[in-house]
Amino acid sequence: MTTVAVTVPEGYVAASAGLGASAPAAEPGKVTWTWRLPQPISTYLVSIAVARFQTISAEYRSLDGTRTMPVVGYVLPEHAAINRSRVASMVGHLEVLASLFGEYPYLDTKYGIVEGSFSGGMEHPTITLIGASLLGNASRDLTSLFVHELAHMWWGDEVTMRTWDDIWLNEGFATYAEVLYFERTSGAVPGRLLTTRYDDGLYAGQLGPPVVAPAEDPFRYTGAIYEKGGWVLHMLRKVVGDETFFAGLREYRRRHERGNATRADLRAVFEEQSGRDLKQFFDQWVETPYRPVLRASWRNVSGGKVEVTVRQTQGHAVVHPDTAEGDAPTYRFPLVLRVFSATSVATTAVVDVTRAEETFTLASPGGAPAVSLVVDPDGDLLKIVEAIGQGS
């Protein structure tokens, strides 16, 4: 439990986590705001924001329909009008994320945002700090930011990484929550969205470092912990399937709620849920820098077939911090291949890439010769496709 008490001049609001109320202070012209959060939280998440806030209110109804919870915005009076619809939209954000991850963790208190002299957002439990430069900008679409910070109520606040090198368990999860939100609300194809908005497409670019952060400076490589961390979750989803993925998330939450977790804990849950050994997966996507680089070629062969050869050409090997039998120096992953005929008829197959070079046999598209090949058409794999050509 956390209790925060702040004495401020009359007319000021002091906003913090949980449920709060003001009372006259001993000193004339002052009031004391006291806030109590019944759940345990990490100390770095304790916060207080003080200003002459105007309060904007909405209401969230629990998934089972039996309870309601206030949704609140504490904003400067001059920003109240442009934030009424934003606060109202947070109800929908809560509904979507709760349907994906399970009920909001702090249903017995509130969810709110509070304006501060800060350029981004910070996920304090039940009360996310959002910068005045953002809340004061009427033309800015804050949906991604709002969803990201709300997702931290589950991933970061209720379940917190045990050590700072696993900060991606906070930030990668919240980043992928943005993708899941747009998939659910607007029908976005998650891999394509990740490719266009969450990747620079470079071998040694922003997503080049490993997802595991340097403990002494965990936010040095934000592209790795945010965007690449989100990619890891999407690729895990493609490996284990949707049903197992979302069940695994809920089990991971259940097992570590109100506590701490590590990447090993995450792996253990998904190995149990899927019945798969995921060591190679976590080694190649979490521990290893860069990404695979692919060359692909295709050729028509007899019997109405097409042979597709996939070759990995990256200049690095997969990192295995703890070596074990079966560790591979190259990447292993499911890959979607799609070949087209001259009339745009297509054959699609999912193949398991397990070696540096492999050839797969696909049915000809509609029985006609193939004229083109698309590798990973929905963008579900973090990779570079170096070349696609027709073989002899």
N, C-alpha and C positions, 0 to 999 in steps of 0.2 A: 504493500500500500504506500502511496505517495501523498503527502499533504504539503501544499504550498500556501502560505499566507503572506499577503503583500498589502501594506498600508500606503494609500495614495491620496492626493487631494480629491475632494468632492468633484464629481463630474467626470472623473477618469475611470476607466475600466481596466482591471488587471485580469487578463485571460490566461488560463493554464489548463492542465489536463484534468479530465474527469468532470465532476459536478461541482458547481461553485455558487457562492452567494456573497453579498456584501453586507456589512454591518457597521454602524458608527464606531469610529475609533475613539480612544481615550482623548486624543488631541483634537480640539475643535477644528472643523473644516476638513477633517480627514475621514476616510472610510477604509475598512480592512476587507479585502477580498480573500476568501479562503476556498481552496479547491482541493478535492479529494478524489484520488483514483484508487479503486480497491485492488486492481491487479498489479502485480510486480512488474517493473520495467527496468531497463538498463539506465544507469545514472546519466549517460550522455544524452538521454532523451528528455530529461527534465527541462522545462522552459517556462518563461513568463514573458508576456508582452503587455505593455501599458501605453495607453493613449486615450484620447477622447473618442473612443470608438462608438459608432452607431451599429446596432445589432440588426441583422437580417435573419429571419427564421423560416425554416421549412420543416417537414416531418417525413421520416422514413418509417415504413411499416415492415416488421420482421418477415422473413420468408414464410413462416407458418401462419402469418396474419394475426397473431395474438398480442403483439406488443408494438408500441410506437416509440420512436426516439427522436429527440430534436436534432436538426441539422442547422448549424448556425454559422453565420459569417460576422466577424468583427472587423469592420472596415472604417476608414476615415469618412466623416460625413460627406465630403465632396466626392467620394467614390461610391456612395451607397446606390445611386440610381443605376449605374452601369454594372453593378454586381448582383442585383436582385435575381436576374435570370441565371447567373452563374451558380449562385447558391441553390436555386431551385433545381438546376441540372444535376447537382451532386446527389440528389435522391436517386436518380436513374443510375448514376455511377455505382452507388452502393448496391442497388438491386442486381446489377450485372455481376459485379465482383463477388457478392455473396452467393449468387447462383453458381459461380465457378469454383470458389474456394471454401464454401461453407459460411455460415452466418457471421456477420461483422463481430469482431472480437470484443468490442466494448459497448454492446447493445444496452447495458444498464446505465450508461452515462450519456454520451453525445458523439457526434462527429462535427467538426467545425474547421474553418480556416480563420486565420488572423493575419492582419496586414502588418508588415514590418519593413524596416530599412535594410532590405536584403534583396539580392538580384534574382534569386531563384525560389526554391521551395525546400522546406525541411520538415520531416515527418514526425513531429512530436506526437505522442499517443493522444488521440481524440482531438488534436488541435494542430493542424498543419500551418506552419508559417509560410506565407506567400509574399513576395516582394511588392512594395508599393508601385514600383515601375511597371509591374505586370498588372496588378489589380486596377491601377489607374489608367490603363490603356484600353479604351473601349473597343478598338479594332482588333485586338489580339485574341486569337482563339486559344484558350487555356485548357482545352479538353485533355490533351496528352499529359500536361503537367498535373492537372487535378487527379486524373486516374492513376498516374504514377505514384503520387504522394499518398493517395488513399490506399493503394495496394500495399504500401509499407505498413499499414495497420496490421496486416496479416504477416507480411514478409519483411521483418526488420524490427518491428515493435513487439508483436506477440511471440514470434520466433526470431531471435537475434543471433547473428553469427557469433561463434565462440571466440574467435580470434580475428584480427583485422585482415589477415591475408585471405579470409573468406568473405570479404565485404560484398563479393558478387552474389552471395546468397541473399543479400538485401537488394542490391541495385539491379542485378540481372533479372531477378524475379519481378521487380516493379516495372522494368522495361518491357519484359514479355507480357505483363498484365496490360500494358497499352495495346499491344498487338492483339491480344485476346479480346479486349474490349471492342476494338474496331472490327474484328472478325465477327463478333456476336451482334453488334448493332448496325453495321453497314455492309456486311457480307464480304469484307476484305479478305483476300487470299493471304494467309499469314506469311508464307514464304516470300511472296512477291512484295508484300509490305516491308518485311525485314530487308529485302534486297534493295529496295528503292529508298527507304528512310533510315535504315539502321546499319548501313554498311558503306564504306568508301570504296570497296572493290579492290583494295590494294593488298599486295602480299605482305608488305612490311609497314602498313599504314597505321591508322588509329586502332585497328583491331589486331595488330600484329603481336603485341605482348601476350603472354599466357594469362588466362583468367585469374589464376592465383596471384594475388597482389603482393608487392613487397611490404612486409609487415611494418617496416619503419616509415613508409610513405604510401599508404594504401590507395590514395587517390591520384597517384602519379600518372597512371595509365587509365583514364576514364573510359576510353573507347573499349578497352578489354573488359572492365568490370561491368559496365552498363550494356553496351550493344552486344559484345561477344558473349557476355553472360546470358543475355536474352536468347541469342542464337543457340547456345548450349541446350537450353530448355526446349526450344523448338525441335532441335534435332533429336533430343531424347524422346520427345513425343512421337516423332516419326519412327523411331526404333521400336518403342514398346506399344504404340497404338493409343488412340484417344482414350478408350475406357480405362486402360491401365494407367495412363499418364495422370488423368484427373483424380482417379482413386489414389494414386501414389502421392499426389500433392496433399490431399486431405489426410492421408495417413502420416505423412511427414509432419504436417501441422499438429495432428492429434498427439503424436509421440513427443513433440518438442514444444508444445504450447507453454507460454509463460516461462520459457527457458532458452537455452542456447543450442546451437547445432553446428556441425561441420560438414564439409563436402563429403567426408566419409559416411556421415549419418545419412545424408541425402542418397548417396549411392546404395547404402545398405537397404533403405526402404524400397528403392526401385528394383533392386535385385530380388528382394522378397516378393514384391508385387508382380514382377514380370517373369520370374523364374529364369532370368538370364544372368550370365556373368558380364558385368558392365565395366570391368577393369580397363579394357582396351578403350572403350568409349570415353571414360573419364580421363584416362591418361592422354589421349590424343586431342581432346577438345578443351580440357581444363588445365592440364599441366604443360602442354606443348605450345610453343609460340607459332605464329603464322597460320597457314591453312594449306590444304592440298591444292596442287596445280594439276590440271587434267588436260590430256590430249586425247581426242577421240577420232576414230575413223570408221567407216562402214563400207560394206561391199555386198552386192547381190550375189547369192550363190544358188546352186540348183535346188530344186525341190520347193520353190516358193519360200525361200528363207533369206534373211539378211543377217550377216555377221557384223557385230559391232565390237571394236577393240577399244578398251579404255586403258590409258597409261597414266600413271602418276609420275610427274616430273619435278616436283618440289625439291628444293635444295637442302632440306633438313629431314631428320629422322624423328619419329615419334619419341617423346620423352617418357620413360618408365621409371619414376622415382623408386618404386619397389619392384624389382624385376621378378618375373614369375614365368613359368612354362606357358607358352602360348603367346607371349608378348610379340607383337609385330612391329618392325621398324617403319612400315608404311601404314597408311590409314585404312580402316575398314568401315564401310558404311553402305546403307541401301541407296541405290541410285535409280532414278527414273530415266528411261530412255524412250524416245518417241521418234519413229521413222515415218516419213510421209511419202506418198506416191505423187505423181504429177497432177493428179486430180484432188490433192489435199486429203485423201483418205489416210488415216493414221493407224499405226499399231503402237501401243504403249506397253512397256514391261518394266517391272521393278526387279533389279538385279542386285545381288550382294557382292560388292567389290571387296575382295580380301587380299589381293596381291598387287604388286607394283604394275603388272600388266596382265590383263585378262581379256578373253574374247567370249562374247555372248551371242547366242543365236536367237533371233526373233522371227516371228512370222512376217512375211511380206505384207505390206498394207493393202488390204483388199485383194490379195493375190497378185498385185501389180509390182513391178520393180520399184524399189525405194529411190527417191531422188534427193532426199535431205534427212538430216538427223538433228534433233534437239536434245541436249543433255540437261536434265533437271528442269523441265519446263515451268514448274511452279516455284522454283527458287528455294527449295527446302534444304539445300546443303550450302554451308559456308565454304566457298571454293573459288578458284579462278579457272575458267575454261580457256586454255591457252590457244587451242586450235581445234576445229572440227573439219575433217576432210573426207573425200571419198577414196578408199583404198583400191588397189588393183586386184 
